[in-house]
Amino acid sequence: MGQETQAKKEKEKKKAKLKQDKAERKKERQANNSKGKSLEDMMAYVDDNGNLSSTPPDPSKKRIINLEDIQLGAAKVVRQDPQDLIRTGVVTFFNDAKGYGFINDLKSQESVFVHINQLSEPIKERDKVTFETEMGHKGLNAINVKKTV
């Protein structure tokens, strides 16, 4: 029986010690509590680069933005002249068996893919052509391809 009472006393001591530790932690949390700070202490600012900062921005560096300059929504579509869409180029490669090739744009010097379905007449390498472009899965594709004389 003496053993049980000894173990019981040890358990009670452990409980009291845990309770005391818990109370100390509670006091420590209350001492370091961020509640009750002033509004200025909680304020955060954003600098020119979009980073958060604890210092307010310099009023002398303030930029004035006109309301008319702010664009909401999608960009306005500017209608282009249909003649501007037509490009000229030279066929650099064309494989009749596979039905595709490439046209080198004379203005931008970029290579544009062309498929046989987009041809109005048969073409071969080194032919001068006019064409329009559209964006395909892998890049620019030539459409409405016509030979020029």
C-alpha positions as CSV (number, residue, x, y, z in Angstrom):
1,M,0.0,0.0,0.0
2,G,2.9,2.4,0.7
3,Q,3.9,2.0,-2.9
4,E,0.5,3.2,-4.3
5,T,0.5,6.3,-2.2
6,Q,4.1,7.1,-3.3
7,A,3.1,6.8,-7.0
8,K,0.0,8.8,-6.4
9,K,2.1,11.6,-4.8
10,E,4.5,11.6,-7.7
11,K,1.6,11.9,-10.2
12,E,0.2,14.8,-8.3
13,K,3.6,16.5,-8.3
14,K,3.9,16.0,-12.1
15,K,0.4,17.4,-12.6
16,A,1.3,20.5,-10.4
17,K,4.5,21.0,-12.3
18,L,2.7,20.8,-15.7
19,K,0.1,23.2,-14.5
20,Q,2.8,25.6,-13.3
21,D,4.7,25.4,-16.6
22,K,1.4,26.0,-18.5
23,A,0.7,29.1,-16.4
24,E,4.3,30.4,-17.1
25,R,3.8,29.9,-20.8
26,K,0.5,31.8,-20.6
27,K,2.1,34.7,-18.9
28,E,4.9,34.8,-21.4
29,R,2.5,34.8,-24.3
30,Q,0.5,37.7,-22.7
31,A,3.8,39.7,-22.3
32,N,4.7,39.2,-25.9
33,N,1.2,39.6,-27.3
34,S,0.9,41.7,-30.4
35,K,-2.6,42.8,-29.6
36,G,-3.0,46.3,-28.4
37,K,-0.4,47.7,-30.9
38,S,-1.2,51.1,-32.4
39,L,-2.4,51.4,-36.0
40,E,1.0,52.8,-37.1
41,D,2.8,49.7,-35.7
42,M,0.5,47.5,-37.7
43,M,0.6,49.5,-41.0
44,A,2.4,48.1,-44.0
45,Y,3.3,50.0,-47.2
46,V,4.0,48.9,-50.7
47,D,7.1,50.3,-52.5
48,D,7.6,51.0,-56.2
49,N,8.6,47.4,-56.9
50,G,5.6,45.9,-55.2
51,N,7.4,44.8,-52.0
52,L,6.0,45.3,-48.5
53,S,7.8,47.8,-46.4
54,S,7.4,49.2,-42.9
55,T,8.4,52.8,-44.0
56,P,5.9,55.0,-45.7
57,P,6.7,56.1,-49.3
58,D,8.5,59.4,-50.0
59,P,5.8,62.0,-50.9
60,S,8.3,63.8,-53.2
61,K,8.5,60.7,-55.5
62,K,4.7,60.6,-55.9
63,R,3.6,60.0,-59.5
64,I,0.4,61.6,-60.8
65,I,-1.7,59.3,-63.0
66,N,-4.5,60.5,-65.2
67,L,-7.7,58.6,-65.0
68,E,-7.9,58.6,-68.8
69,D,-4.6,56.7,-69.0
70,I,-6.0,53.7,-67.0
71,Q,-7.3,51.0,-69.2
72,L,-10.0,48.6,-67.8
73,G,-10.8,45.4,-69.5
74,A,-9.4,44.2,-72.9
75,A,-7.3,46.4,-75.1
76,K,-9.2,48.2,-77.8
77,V,-8.9,46.5,-81.2
78,V,-7.5,48.7,-83.8
79,R,-8.7,47.7,-87.3
80,Q,-5.9,47.2,-89.7
81,D,-6.0,47.8,-93.4
82,P,-6.4,44.4,-95.2
83,Q,-3.5,45.3,-97.4
84,D,-1.2,45.5,-94.3
85,L,-2.0,41.9,-93.4
86,I,-0.8,40.5,-96.8
87,R,2.9,39.6,-96.6
88,T,5.3,38.7,-99.4
89,G,8.0,36.0,-99.2
90,V,10.0,33.3,-100.9
91,V,9.4,29.6,-100.6
92,T,12.6,28.1,-99.0
93,F,11.4,24.5,-98.8
94,F,8.4,22.6,-100.1
95,N,7.8,18.8,-100.1
96,D,5.0,17.8,-102.5
97,A,4.9,14.3,-101.2
98,K,4.3,15.3,-97.5
99,G,2.3,18.5,-98.4
100,Y,4.1,21.1,-96.3
101,G,6.9,23.6,-96.6
102,F,8.3,26.9,-95.3
103,I,8.1,30.5,-96.6
104,N,10.7,33.1,-95.7
105,D,9.0,36.5,-95.0
106,L,10.8,39.2,-96.9
107,K,10.1,41.9,-94.3
108,S,10.8,40.2,-91.0
109,Q,13.0,37.4,-92.3
110,E,11.1,34.8,-90.2
111,S,10.2,31.3,-91.5
112,V,6.5,30.6,-91.7
113,F,5.0,27.1,-92.0
114,V,2.7,26.5,-95.0
115,H,0.5,23.4,-95.6
116,I,-0.7,22.3,-99.0
117,N,-4.4,22.9,-98.0
118,Q,-3.7,26.7,-97.8
119,L,-2.4,26.9,-101.4
120,S,-4.5,28.4,-104.2
121,E,-2.1,27.0,-106.8
122,P,0.9,24.6,-106.8
123,I,4.2,26.1,-105.6
124,K,7.8,25.0,-105.6
125,E,11.1,26.2,-104.0
126,R,12.3,29.8,-104.8
127,D,8.8,30.9,-105.9
128,K,7.7,34.4,-104.8
129,V,4.4,34.3,-103.0
130,T,1.9,36.5,-101.1
131,F,0.3,35.2,-98.0
132,E,-1.5,36.0,-94.7
133,T,-0.6,34.5,-91.4
134,E,-2.5,33.0,-88.5
135,M,-1.3,31.6,-85.2
136,G,-1.2,27.8,-85.2
137,H,-0.4,25.2,-82.4
138,K,3.3,25.5,-83.0
139,G,3.7,29.0,-84.4
140,L,2.8,31.1,-87.4
141,N,1.1,29.4,-90.3
142,A,0.7,30.8,-93.8
143,I,-2.8,31.0,-95.2
144,N,-4.2,32.1,-98.6
145,V,-0.9,31.5,-100.3
146,K,-0.7,32.8,-103.9
147,K,2.1,32.9,-106.4
148,T,3.2,36.3,-107.6
149,V,4.6,37.0,-111.1
